[in-house]
Amino acid sequence: MKFYIVDDDPSIPMILRQILEKDPNNTVVGIAHDAKQALAEVMLMDIDIVLADLLMPEISGIDLIKKLKPAKPNLRFIMISQVRDSDLRAEAYQAGIEFFIDKPINIIEVKTVIEKVTQSIEMAAKLNHIQSLVGGGNAADSVVDRHHLQKDKILSILRFLGITSEAGSADILSICQMMLDRNLSFRDIDFAAEYHIDEREKKIMFQRIRRAIKTGLTNLANLCLDDMGDEIVVEYANTLYEYKNVRNEMLYLEGTRTTGGKTSLKHFFDGLVHAQ
């Protein structure tokens, strides 16, 4: 993986570089001590992951991410901070970061976070590869087992819902793969054991997934408004969300209801994995 580090404390990039480059697969391709320099350089460089300090003069880490994200949507961001303010952290996640690394730097935390983001990037790459096969019509020519066919079906549903570009889509695909490979329901998954994450990290993962699923609900409700008789739309409305929630989302979009439809992770995942 190729990393770029920006922090106005010169010691932090040096420490992070030492940790990251102990893995021969990792390379720190750039370091900056202010966000303006980082903004100019990252735009021109081939980078996988940016590690950015939260509080920097002139341009904050959050503002830096907001400027980079539209131009480089596939870039992943990790925030470095000693700030524990929940509102600031929520704003950072809203801007598009994957995880926080707290100061003072802890080697184990850095390695754990990097491993998780790397796995997410690799899963997204697999998702894009499968998507290219499905889009190109090559999947039908392949000899695949039942699980591969189910995974292709899951991907096609995520594409139909318009959420394959959402940050939580790689998490969704990863969880579905586990459910298929091990014949599990969503409630059977022990996330702490399977993903080696604590409750805080699990909450962050679920927030990403819920945002993606909610986007899918909104997109599906709009499709229902356009064509109430579409059988595929109605099928996914029932299977993934329960139709009443899609209906409530439709009413919300029309302005006749103050709240939209609700989502259930269990209902969505179990419906997605067993969709026909």
C-alpha positions in Angstrom: 0.0 0.0 0.0 1.1 3.6 -0.7 0.7 6.0 2.1 0.8 9.8 2.5 1.2 11.4 5.9 0.3 15.0 6.9 0.8 16.3 10.4 2.2 19.6 11.6 4.1 17.8 14.4 7.3 16.6 12.5 7.8 13.7 14.9 4.5 12.0 14.0 5.1 11.3 10.3 8.6 10.0 11.3 7.1 7.5 13.9 4.3 6.4 11.5 6.8 5.9 8.7 8.9 3.6 10.8 5.9 1.6 11.8 4.4 1.4 8.3 7.5 0.5 6.4 8.4 -2.4 8.6 5.9 -4.2 6.3 7.7 -4.5 3.0 4.4 -4.2 1.2 4.0 -0.6 2.5 5.6 2.6 1.2 5.3 6.1 2.4 5.4 8.1 -0.8 4.9 11.5 0.7 5.0 13.6 3.9 3.7 17.1 4.6 3.6 19.3 7.7 0.7 21.4 6.5 -2.5 20.7 4.7 -1.9 23.1 1.8 1.2 21.2 0.7 -0.7 17.9 1.2 -3.6 19.1 -0.9 -1.3 20.0 -3.8 0.7 16.8 -3.7 -2.0 14.2 -3.1 -3.9 15.5 -6.1 -0.9 14.5 -8.3 0.3 11.3 -6.6 -0.8 7.7 -6.8 -1.8 7.0 -3.1 -4.0 4.4 -1.4 -4.2 5.8 2.1 -3.8 9.3 3.6 -3.1 9.7 7.3 -4.1 13.2 8.3 -3.9 15.1 11.6 -7.3 16.4 12.7 -6.2 19.8 14.0 -3.9 21.8 11.7 -3.5 25.5 11.1 -5.3 27.1 8.2 -6.9 23.9 6.8 -8.0 21.2 9.2 -7.7 17.5 8.6 -11.5 17.3 8.1 -11.5 20.2 5.5 -8.5 18.5 3.7 -10.5 15.3 3.4 -13.6 17.2 2.1 -11.4 18.8 -0.6 -9.8 15.6 -1.6 -12.7 13.2 -1.5 -14.6 14.5 -4.6 -11.5 14.4 -6.7 -10.2 11.1 -5.4 -13.2 9.0 -4.3 -11.2 5.8 -4.0 -8.7 7.3 -1.6 -9.0 6.1 2.0 -8.4 8.4 5.0 -7.3 7.7 8.6 -7.4 10.5 11.1 -4.7 11.2 13.6 -5.7 13.0 16.8 -5.4 13.4 20.5 -8.9 15.1 20.6 -11.6 13.0 22.2 -14.5 15.4 21.3 -17.4 13.3 20.1 -18.8 16.0 17.8 -15.5 16.5 16.0 -15.0 12.8 15.6 -18.6 12.4 14.2 -17.8 15.2 11.7 -14.6 13.4 10.7 -16.5 10.1 10.0 -19.2 12.1 8.1 -16.4 13.6 6.0 -15.3 10.1 5.0 -12.6 8.8 7.3 -12.3 5.1 8.0 -10.8 5.1 11.5 -9.0 7.2 14.1 -5.5 6.7 15.4 -5.1 8.3 18.8 -2.1 10.3 20.0 0.3 9.4 21.5 0.9 6.8 18.8 0.5 3.2 19.7 2.2 0.7 17.5 -0.5 -2.0 18.0 -3.3 0.4 17.2 -1.6 1.6 14.1 -1.0 -1.9 12.8 -4.6 -3.0 13.6 -6.1 0.1 11.9 -3.9 -0.3 8.8 -4.7 -4.0 8.5 -8.5 -3.2 8.6 -8.3 -0.5 6.0 -6.0 -2.6 3.8 -8.5 -5.5 4.0 -11.3 -3.0 3.0 -9.4 -1.8 0.0 -8.6 -5.4 -1.1 -12.3 -6.3 -0.7 -13.4 -3.3 -2.7 -11.0 -4.3 -5.5 -12.5 -7.7 -5.5 -16.0 -6.2 -5.7 -14.9 -4.0 -8.6 -13.4 -7.0 -10.4 -16.6 -9.0 -10.0 -18.6 -6.0 -11.1 -16.5 -5.7 -14.3 -17.1 -9.4 -15.0 -20.8 -9.1 -14.5 -21.0 -5.9 -16.5 -18.9 -7.4 -19.3 -21.1 -10.6 -19.5 -18.1 -12.8 -18.7 -19.5 -14.3 -15.5 -22.0 -16.5 -17.5 -19.0 -18.1 -19.3 -17.3 -19.1 -16.1 -17.7 -22.3 -14.3 -18.6 -21.1 -10.8 -20.1 -22.8 -7.8 -23.4 -21.9 -6.1 -21.7 -19.5 -3.7 -20.0 -17.5 -6.5 -23.4 -17.2 -8.2 -24.9 -16.0 -5.0 -22.1 -13.4 -4.5 -22.7 -12.2 -8.0 -26.4 -11.9 -7.3 -25.6 -9.9 -4.1 -23.4 -7.6 -6.1 -26.1 -7.1 -8.7 -28.6 -6.2 -5.9 -26.2 -3.6 -4.4 -25.7 -2.1 -7.9 -29.5 -2.0 -8.3 -29.8 -0.2 -5.0 -27.1 2.3 -6.2 -24.8 1.7 -3.2 -21.6 0.0 -4.6 -19.7 3.3 -4.3 -20.7 3.7 -0.6 -18.0 3.3 2.0 -20.0 0.5 3.7 -20.4 -1.6 0.5 -17.1 -3.5 1.1 -18.2 -4.3 4.6 -21.6 -5.5 3.3 -19.9 -7.8 0.8 -17.4 -9.1 3.4 -20.2 -10.0 5.8 -22.3 -11.6 3.1 -19.3 -13.7 2.0 -18.9 -14.9 5.6 -22.5 -15.7 5.9 -22.5 -17.8 2.7 -19.2 -19.5 3.4 -20.1 -20.6 6.9 -23.9 -20.8 6.5 -24.6 -18.2 9.1 -27.4 -15.8 9.8 -26.5 -12.2 10.6 -27.2 -12.8 14.3 -24.8 -15.8 14.4 -21.8 -13.7 13.6 -19.4 -13.0 16.4 -17.9 -9.7 15.1 -15.3 -9.4 17.9 -13.9 -12.8 17.1 -14.2 -12.7 13.3 -13.0 -9.2 12.7 -10.8 -8.7 15.9 -12.6 -5.5 16.8 -13.9 -4.0 20.0 -17.4 -2.5 20.6 -16.3 1.0 19.4 -14.8 -0.3 16.2 -17.9 -2.5 15.6 -20.1 0.6 16.1 -18.0 2.4 13.5 -18.4 -0.5 11.0 -22.1 -0.6 11.6 -22.4 3.1 11.1 -20.8 2.8 7.6 -23.1 -0.1 6.8 -26.2 1.7 8.0 -25.4 4.8 5.9 -25.1 2.6 2.8 -28.3 0.6 3.6 -30.2 3.9 4.3 -29.0 5.3 0.9 -30.3 2.1 -0.7 -33.7 2.5 1.0 -34.0 6.1 -0.3 -33.0 5.0 -3.8 -35.5 2.2 -3.7 -38.3 4.5 -2.5 -37.6 6.8 -5.4 -37.8 3.9 -7.8 -41.1 2.9 -6.2 -42.4 6.5 -6.8 -41.4 6.3 -10.4 -42.9 2.8 -11.0 -45.1 1.3 -8.4 -45.7 -1.8 -10.5 -42.1 -2.9 -11.0 -41.9 -6.4 -9.6 -38.2 -6.3 -8.9 -38.5 -3.1 -6.9 -41.4 -4.5 -4.9 -39.5 -7.8 -4.3 -36.4 -6.0 -2.9 -38.6 -3.6 -0.9 -40.1 -6.7 0.9 -36.9 -8.8 1.1 -34.5 -6.2 2.2 -36.5 -3.5 4.1 -40.1 -4.7 4.6 -42.4 -2.8 2.3 -43.9 -0.7 5.1 -40.5 1.0 5.6 -40.1 1.7 1.9 -43.6 3.1 1.9 -42.8 5.4 4.9 -39.6 6.5 3.0 -41.8 7.3 0.0 -44.2 9.4 2.1 -41.2 11.2 3.6 -39.8 12.0 0.2 -43.2 13.3 -0.9 -43.3 15.5 2.2 -46.3 13.9 3.8 -44.4 12.3 6.7 -41.9 13.8 9.1 -39.7 10.6 9.3 -38.6 8.1 6.8 -38.5 4.3 6.8 -36.4 2.3 9.3 -33.7 -0.2 8.4 -32.8 -3.4 10.1 -29.3 -4.9 9.6 -30.6 -8.4 10.4 -33.5 -8.1 7.9 -31.3 -6.6 5.2 -28.4 -9.1 5.4 -30.6 -12.2 5.8 -32.7 -11.0 2.9 -29.7 -10.1 0.8 -27.9 -13.5 1.3 -31.1 -15.5 0.6 -32.4 -13.4 -2.3 -33.4 -15.4 -5.3 
